[in-house]
Structure formats: C-alpha cells, structure tokens
Amino acid sequence: MRRISSGTVLYGYGSVQPALRELPNNPVWVAPNSLYRAREIFSTESPLKRILYVGRLESAKKVDILLRGFAESGLSDAGIRLTIVGDGSQLPELAALSDQIGITNSIDFLGHIGDRATLQEIYASTICSVSPGYAGLSLTQSLGFGVPILVSRDEPHAPEIELSRFGGVTYFDTDDTTSLAHALKVAAASKSYAGRQPLSSRIAATYSAEAMAGGIVAALANTNQRLESNGWPLDD
C-alpha cells in the first residue's frame, strides 16, 4: 500500500527511520496517537495514595496479574489502595478474584471514566500506574499527567511505548507477580513529585492533539514537518 501511495502518515515518531529505510523516496509524516490538547497536559499534586490501572477489563490486558501482584506487595497494609478505572467482560471475575486473594477492602472499581478533569484528579494522587498487559494509550495518559508507569516487559506493545525514551517507565517481568510486587514496593518507597512536571511537558510537546492534527495537515498540504533525523520533533 505504501508503494502505490504518495506518502505515509505514521502513528509514532519511532516509525520514521524504519519507514524511510524501506522506501527512501516515499515521504512520511507523523500524527502521534494523542488524547488531549497541549494546554490540558500537565501534572497536579495530591497526597500519593494509590496504584492505578486505566483501561479495558479484558483478558489481553491481564488485570488479574495486577491484582495478584498488588496483593503480594503488601502495600494495602500501608493504606495504599488499588484503583481500577475501566469496564469490560472480566469485571465480575476480577471482583471475585479480589475477594479470593483478600484485597476487597483495598481496591476500588470505578468503571469507565471519560472526563479528563476527573481522570487528572485521580492521577494526581497516584504513586504509579500499571500496564500488566500490552501498553498503549494508557502510557500516553499516565506520562502526560506526569505519573510514572510500570510496564510488562515482553508484550506486543502499541507504538506509544516509544514514550519510554522520556523516562517514567519501569519494566517488570511479564506474567510474573513477584516481579510486579517488587516494582510496586520500589515505586511506593520512592514516591515523589520530583520530575513529574518535566515529564508531562515532554508529552505535551510531542503527543498533543495539536501534534496529531499537525501531522495530518502537513501530509494533506504536502509540507515538511520539523523532524530530526531520528524522526522526533526538532526542539524550538
């Protein structure tokens, strides 16, 4: 399809170099998969008291691994709560699991939340978020609000995983609840607001709705984006 097209709009900056190596004479543009306007991407502070998952409650997301890892970490004994934002077919199963492993009194199932301000308030009190399965937009959202995220190492991650270049991402061994429990305890022991706003600012500069729209506009107008040789935006 790329060979018969006039150019390619890519999903992420990390795809630029591979795309150009494959077809050097086929121009590319980047429209990063973004969530919010740049002015809506910033970090706020509240007492850090929760571990957070935001996403669908489906088997591919492996939320059961998070519940088991949280239980194994013992963080509930320190008053830290596990917050689950999202809905899906596994909700009844996960609720039953939380009771089975003894964390019912330390877990909150909040259902789907689409309002940015409400989500930002939840993230403000989050020690770290977790992606126990493959990571995608949840990584963009968490880092955009300045919140570090724990990510399963060997998963078919979406292109947003490229944001790990900015920091804030810690990997744990895939499907290993002990590895996750250890990562959770380290995150809780070192919880801090330090570095959150700079992290958020980096996401605002590269993964905003304006950046996404700008890539599409540039492609339609056949104008060049200001990208470095590695595919990432040039610093102004």
Disulfide bonds with the S-S distance in Angstrom:
none
